[in-house]
Amino acid sequence: MKRVYVSITQRGQVTLPAEVRRRWRLKPRDQVIFEISDDQVQVKRPEMTLEETFGSLRPRRPIKDIDKAIREAKEEKVERDRKKLIRQ
């Protein structure tokens, strides 16, 4: 385990070391998580958000009519929900 010491500013701020920012590919305005327990604080990178994953996968087939695709997806969800209700 590597330790890196950082200073706390008068306003209570710390700078994440460049090595951490590079390893986690953090950019300005990105967020990190502070997990606080009784005697420890851990800094963690959040799980990927929907915004980060958007556009990273290509559709299985090209979507020509997006409105039709949305309608079909809604209809499929309604049908799944209907079947769940019937089983209850």
Backbone torsions as a table, in degrees:
resi	resn	phi	psi	omega
1	MET	NA	134.6	179.6
2	LYS	-100.6	138.5	177.0
3	ARG	-111.7	137.4	176.6
4	VAL	-127.7	125.2	-179.7
5	TYR	-95.6	135.1	177.4
6	VAL	-128.8	156.0	179.5
7	SER	-93.6	154.8	176.4
8	ILE	-102.5	131.7	179.4
9	THR	-76.7	173.2	177.5
10	GLN	-61.8	-26.0	179.8
11	ARG	-90.0	7.3	177.4
12	GLY	80.4	19.7	-177.9
13	GLN	-99.4	151.7	172.8
14	VAL	-128.5	155.2	176.5
15	THR	-102.8	128.5	175.4
16	LEU	-67.7	132.1	179.9
17	PRO	-58.2	148.7	-178.4
18	ALA	-56.4	-37.0	179.9
19	GLU	-60.9	-39.6	178.2
20	VAL	-68.3	-45.1	-179.7
21	ARG	-61.1	-40.4	178.5
22	ARG	-67.3	-47.2	-177.1
23	ARG	-61.1	-39.9	-178.7
24	TRP	-92.5	0.0	-178.7
25	ARG	54.2	46.7	-179.6
26	LEU	-85.0	141.0	177.4
27	LYS	-120.1	164.8	175.5
28	PRO	-54.1	141.1	-179.7
29	ARG	81.3	-7.7	173.2
30	ASP	-66.8	162.8	-179.5
31	GLN	-116.3	156.3	171.6
32	VAL	-128.4	164.0	-179.5
33	ILE	-110.3	135.0	171.5
34	PHE	-104.4	112.6	175.8
35	GLU	-96.5	120.8	-173.2
36	ILE	-112.9	124.8	172.4
37	SER	-119.1	-170.4	-175.3
38	ASP	-53.9	-49.3	-174.0
39	ASP	-126.6	13.4	-179.4
40	GLN	-139.8	151.9	171.2
41	VAL	-129.0	126.4	178.3
42	GLN	-115.8	138.1	175.0
43	VAL	-99.4	126.9	-178.8
44	LYS	-130.9	154.8	174.9
45	ARG	-87.3	133.8	179.2
46	PRO	-65.1	156.9	174.0
47	GLU	-62.6	160.5	179.3
48	MET	-59.9	137.3	178.0
49	THR	-91.2	167.1	178.0
50	LEU	-59.9	-38.5	-179.8
51	GLU	-62.8	-37.6	-179.6
52	GLU	-70.1	-35.6	-176.9
53	THR	-84.4	-18.6	-178.6
54	PHE	-58.9	128.0	178.5
55	GLY	84.9	-4.6	-179.6
56	SER	-82.2	-17.3	177.5
57	LEU	-116.6	141.8	177.1
58	ARG	-93.6	147.0	178.1
59	PRO	-63.9	150.8	179.8
60	ARG	-60.7	-35.9	176.7
61	ARG	-134.5	150.0	-179.6
62	PRO	-61.8	139.3	178.3
63	ILE	-97.3	114.5	-178.7
64	LYS	-90.2	-40.7	-178.1
65	ASP	-119.9	95.7	-174.9
66	ILE	-63.0	-37.7	179.3
67	ASP	-63.1	-40.3	178.0
68	LYS	-65.0	-42.2	179.7
69	ALA	-62.5	-40.5	178.4
70	ILE	-65.0	-45.2	178.1
71	ARG	-58.1	-46.5	-178.9
72	GLU	-63.3	-40.4	179.3
73	ALA	-64.3	-40.7	177.8
74	LYS	-64.9	-42.5	179.2
75	GLU	-63.2	-41.1	178.0
76	GLU	-63.3	-40.2	178.5
77	LYS	-65.4	-43.1	178.6
78	VAL	-59.4	-43.2	-179.9
79	GLU	-64.2	-42.5	177.3
80	ARG	-62.3	-44.3	179.5
81	ASP	-64.3	-39.8	178.2
82	ARG	-61.2	-44.2	179.9
83	LYS	-64.6	-37.6	177.5
84	LYS	-63.1	-42.5	-179.7
85	LEU	-64.6	-39.0	179.7
86	ILE	-63.3	-39.8	-178.9
87	ARG	-68.1	-23.3	-175.7
88	GLN	-76.5	NA	NA
